[in-house]
Amino acid sequence: MSSSSALSNRESEALLKETKAEALKKCDALVREFAECSTGRTVSIAWACRGQHKALQNCLKQYTSEEAMDIKRREYLAANRKQA
């Protein structure tokens, strides 16, 4: 790495994957609501589950937004600098 404040592509991908998994756990109730609404539907999901989908997306966004990812990157870098 050329800079101590940059992550490698592998580290960035791993951090994003971990962050998305954490977001899904934190939004678990909304994930279940959307899944329940979606069960047995195909095309009608688009309008029948619109509210659940929007609520789920809003929940996930708060944990995976660019600002949230910046915080995660800084935390990751701080932890790794202490170990080095």
N, C-alpha and C positions, 0 to 999 in steps of 0.2 A: 504494500500500500504506500502511496506517495505521501499521504497525510495521516496524522494520528486521529483525525476526526472523520475519516471516511471508512466505510465498510466495504469489504469485497462483495462481489456479486453473490457469492455463495452465502455469506453472512446475511446480506440483505434479504435474499430469498428465504432463508431459514427463519429470520426474524419476522418476516411478513406471514409466513405459514403459521408460526407459533402465535402471532398476534391474532390472526383470523380464527384459530382454534379457540383461543381464550375468549374472543368476542362471541363466538357461537355458544360457549358455556355460559357466559354472562347473560346472554339473550335467550337462554334455553326455553323459558316459558313462551316467548313469542315464536320461537322455532316450532314448538309443539302446536301452538294455535294455528300457524300457517299450514303445518303438515296435516292437522286434522281437517282443516277446511279443504285442502287439496285432495284428500283421499277420495278416490272414485271419480275424480273430475279430469277432464282433458282441456279442451278449449275454454270451457267456462271458468277456469281458474282466473283468467284475466280480469273478469269483472266480479265474480262471486267472492274472491279472496283478496280483492284490491286493498281493503283496509288492513288486513293482517299482514299483507306483503309490505305495505308502506310502513307500518309500525316496526316490522322486523328490520327493514332497511335502515330506518332511522336509528334503531338501537345499535345495529352493527356499525353504522357510520361513526357514532361517537367513539368507538374503540379503534377504528381503522382509518380515520381521517388522516390527512397529511400532518396535521398538528399532533395528533396522538402518536403517529409513527415517528415523528421527530423526537418526541419525549422518549419513546422506546429505544431509539437509536442512541440517544445520549446516555440513557441508563445502561445500555449494553456496553457502550464504549467505556463508561466510567468503571463498570465492573471488570472489564477485561484489562484496563490499565492497571488496576489494583493487583491483579493476578500476575501481570508481567514483571 
